[in-house]
Amino acid sequence: MKQIILTAVAVISMAFAANAQDKPNSKISAQIKTRQSEKIFTFGYDQASNTSKLMAVSENFSSSEAKGAGIQAMNFAVGFYYPGETLAKSPDPILLTFWVLTKKPRFGADHSLTVVTGEEMLVQGSARYVSKPKQNMEYLNFEISREALSKIAAQSEVRFKLGESEFTFTRQHLKVFADLLEVSNTQL
């Protein structure tokens, strides 16, 4: 019986591996252009470090939500790095950073993230937090699983709590997530 189970697991693993395909930077770049997302994506290869980077930057959250949180503005960047000029597998986790413009640090004491997608709460925990008071900026850095990001991108309305403040991902924000997931997918 154990032999049959081990054989089945091996066959399934090989099937998943067979569906994975390396994705060269040229193909990723073409997908970004096809999706007409060149304005939100930063994509490139650094020869000195032999590293590629894909990052998307969102529009700001609503000014009323920013004002309610006691900040001037906030947006986010989402992305990842990988070695070389070919993406060998879909990245997981993915980096998510909130960029907060504020005259006075707002999220220093509480920088946790909880996202509500339909009936499910995705607790992401505390950020790696950086405050730069001379620049009036706070950075809240999270690692988010590909699965959680997929759940968020699949919704039409998503609210989240950052510290004690609540925000809503706009349709454009959700499209940023969906586009990033699509261009970084190495599965057939």
Buried (B, 14 or more C-beta within 10 A) or exposed (E): EEEEEEEEEEEEEEEEEEEBEEBEBEBBBEBBEEBEBEEBBEBEBEEEEEBBBBBBBBEBBBEEBBEEBEBBBBBBBBBBEBEEBBBEBBBBBBBBBBBBBBEEBBBEEBBBBBBBBEEEEBEBEEBEBEBEEEEBBBBBBBBBEBEBBBBBBBBEEBEBBBBEBBBEBBEEBBBBBBBBBBBBBBEE
